[in-house]
Amino acid sequence: MATATTTMNVAIAPSVRPEEAMDMRRVFAFLAMVFGMFMAILDIQIVSASLGEIQAGLAAGPDEIAWVQTSYLVAEVIMIPLSGFLGRLLSTRVLFTISAAGFTAASGLAATATNMDQMIVYRAIQGFIGGGMIPSVFAAAYTIFPPSKRSVVTPMIGLVATLAPTIGPTIGGYLSHAFSWHALFLVNIIPGIMVTAAAWTLIDFDEGDHSLFKRFDWIGLAGMAAFLGSLEYVLEEGPQYDWLQDDTVFKFAVIMVIGAVVFFWRSFRAAVPVVDFSAFKDINFTFGSIFSFVMGIGLYGLTYLYPLYLGRIRGYDSLMIGEAVFISGAAMFVTAPISGFLSRKLDPRLILLIGFLGFAAGTWMTTGLTSDWDYNELIVPQIFRGVSLMLCMVTISNLALGTLSPDKMKNASGLFNLTRNLGGAVGLALINTLLIHRSDMHYTRLSESVSWSNPEALKQLSQMAGNLKAHGIDGATGAIAQMAGRVHLQAQVMAFADIFYLLTVLFAMLAVFAVMMRRPPASAGGGGGH
C-alpha cells in the first residue's frame, strides 16, 4: 500500500524542468547587482536638487557647478559600451566587483572634495567605474534566468532604471536639508561595501577570456572616448553657449567628428572591436534601441522639466520640488508588478502601444500649462508618466534583448543602455535650446501687444504704478519693470507648453511604430539560464 501511494505521488507530482529551476545563489547575486545599478543610476540625479549647496561649499562659480553632473555623465557614457568587452575579458564577477568597489571609493573621495577641481575628478571616476554595473545587470537578467522568470526579473530592472533618476532629486533634497551636501556621497559607502562583498562572493555566471586583452583595440577605445565624451560635452554645454558660436564647444565638436570616424571605422575593421554592432542585425534590437533612445528623452527630459518649471515659475526650493515630483516614482513602483503580469498575458507590442499613448496623454494634459499650475495640477500628468514609463521600459527591454543569443548579450546590453543615456543627453540639449528660443520668440510677440496703444496694458500699468507709489517707490519705472517681468514669465510658461506639445507628438508617432516589432518567442534569448 505504501509503495502504491509513493508511486502515485511520484506520478502526480508536477515535473520541474531543470532549465526552469532557480538557483538561489544566483538570485541573491542578481539582487546585489540590481542594488549596485540603483546606486549608479541614482547618483546621476541625486545632486541635481542640491547644486546650490555644493556650489556654496566648494566656492564654485555658476558656470563650474554644472560639471558636478556633466563630469559624471561624460565618464559614464564612455564606460557603458566598453563594459561589454570588459565583461568578456574579466568575467561578470570581476568587472562588477571592481565597479562596485571603485564607485564606493570614489563616492567617499567626492565627499572629501574641497574645491571644484577635486570634485570634477572624483565624480568622473565615480561615473566611469560605476557605469560598468549598469549593463552587467541587464546582461545577467537575460542570461542566468529562464524565460519563464522574465516577467519577474525585467520589471525589477525596469523599475530601478526608471525610478532611480526620478527619485534622485527627492532623496538628494532630503539628505542635503537634513545633513549637508556631503551626505549625497557618503550615503553610498555602507551599501557599496555590501554590494562589493556580495558580488565577489556570489557571482559565478561566467568566466573571463584573458586572451582578448592581447587583441584589444586601443585605437578604437581612443576614438570612442573622443566621440562619446565630446558628444556629451557638446550636448551639455551647447544650449547655453549658442552651440558652435562658442570656441570651446566648436573644438569639442571637431574632436567628436574625428573620434566618431575613428571609432566606427575600427568597430567594423578590428578583429576584436571595443563595441560589437552585430546585435543591430536583429530588427527587434534595432527598434528596441530606437525606442530606448526616445524613452531616454521622456525619462530624463521630464525629470528635468518638472523641477525646472516648479523652481523657475513657482519658486519651489529643492525639498519642495523633490516632494512634488515623487508622485511619478510612486506610480512606477505600483506599476512594476502590474507590468510583469501584463507581460505574461498580453502581446508586448500592445503594451508598448498603450505605454506610448499613455505618455502622450500625460504630456498633452500639460500643454495647457499656466503660471498658476501647482502640485495638484501636475498629479495626473505625473501618474501617466510614471505608469507609462514602467510599461514601456519593461516591454522595450524584453523586445530588444529577448531574441538575442547569450554570446551577444553583454555587448548588446551596453549598447541598449547607451541609447537611453544618449537619448537623455540629446533630449536635454534640445529642451534647453527650445526653451531659450521659444521664450525669446514669445517674449517678442507678447511685448508687441503690450504697447502704449493697448488700453488694457495701460490700465494695468496705471494700477501697478499706483500700488508702488503708495509704498514710496517710483511708480512709472517700477510699473514698467513689473510688466516686463510678467511678460517674461508668461513667455517662459508658453515655452514650457510648446515643449510638452512636441513631446506629445513624438510619443504619439512612436505608438504607430510599436506594432512593427516582431514578438519574441517564449524560449528566445538568454538560453534559459545557461
Beta strands, then each sheet from edge to edge (+ up, - down):
end
